[in-house]
Amino acid sequence: MGYLPEAAGLALRYVTCDRYDLSSYVYQSILDEKQELDKNAQFKIMYWLHQLNRYALNPDYVFYLDMSNEIMMSRLQDRNKEKDIFENQEFLYRVNENYQRLWDRIYPTETTVIKISGINSIDKIHNDIMKILDI
């Protein structure tokens, strides 16, 4: 989350994004399952991604909804919406692995990163976030 500047003629407000620069690191660093990279190549990919995102504003808060792949797949199936290409068990497993590996390493110390259990109901998750933000 960040704030819109008053200089733009807007009152200060929260901006909520369902994905931000961390999702760029997570999704774009996933390779074809047949590709294996040494540490140097992995570093080069992460550095390139960092360069792409270097001008992104740092959020004040990042909420990471932690849940198993099974729960993710179940919730995706419950939606009355066509699946996109990333919504399959194998790919989501790799996404979840990357989030687990990166979620507390990417943001600077001024960003508050909060892990929330994603197994709770949507209403409970919403209420927990609203309490944290004191809204």
Secondary structure, DSSP 8 states (H G I E B T S, - for coil): -EE--GGGT----EE--SS-HHHHHHHHT---TT----HHHHHHHHHHHHHHHTTS---SEEEEEE--HHHHHHHHHHSSS---TT-SHHHHHHHHHHHHHHTTTSS-TTSEEEEEETTS-HHHHHHHHHHHHT-
